[in-house]
Amino acid sequence: MYETTSVTFDLDRFAWTTGAFELIGRWGGDPGSLGCVRLIVEIDGSRRDIAAQGDMAAAPGDGWRARFLCARAPSPGTPALLTVGGLEVELPEPEILTWGVVERQPAVTPADPPNGAALLESMRSERAALEDARQRLESERRAAEDAESRLIHARRSVDRPGSSIASRQSGPPANNMVLACVLAGAIVLVFLLLMALIA
């Protein structure tokens, strides 16, 4: 409550809605004609002096309302000052009204900086895992190429005219069975190596 020797002011509400400040209260004593009514408030870091709109006449004990046009919301955590003629009334921080719900303008809290050390360690771990996988694939590829080379060499040896294997193809069945086993084993080895490479 603001009080002088002859005039008192009881504040009911001080708020900012979209486009204007609204001040509601009651004058006591004999305010009479209030004269020039202005609101001094901080907006975007600078003080603004805003004149009231409409008739500012007041009767003792009656409700009194003043409206001050302002498109921007007030800075958080800053009180305001009401000047009425030669009188000054200190006001608290205004409420922020949005769609009929009273809200306080929240203070801006800086976001936590990212943990650079943890991010770097994660990148290093992923890089090491990728390098290990690359080396395994390279080793499997070389093993498959070596098996393929041995298989081609074995086929050429079998197909070469005059070779000992070719000359004995008409021989005893046991020799043919050994040759078939060798070829089947080579084929199975290549198949297993290719499956490991794909996995």
Secondary structure, 3 states (H helix, E strand, C coil): CEECCCEEEEEEEEEEECCEEEEEEEEEECCCCCCCEEEEEEECCEEEEEECECCCCCCCCCEEEEEEECCCCCCCCCCEEEEECCEEEEECCCEEEECCEEECCCCCCCCCCCCHHHHHHHHHHHHHHHHHHHHHHHHHHHHHHHHHHHHHHHHHHHHCCCCHHHHCCCCCHHHHHHHHHHHHHHHHHHHHHHHHHHC
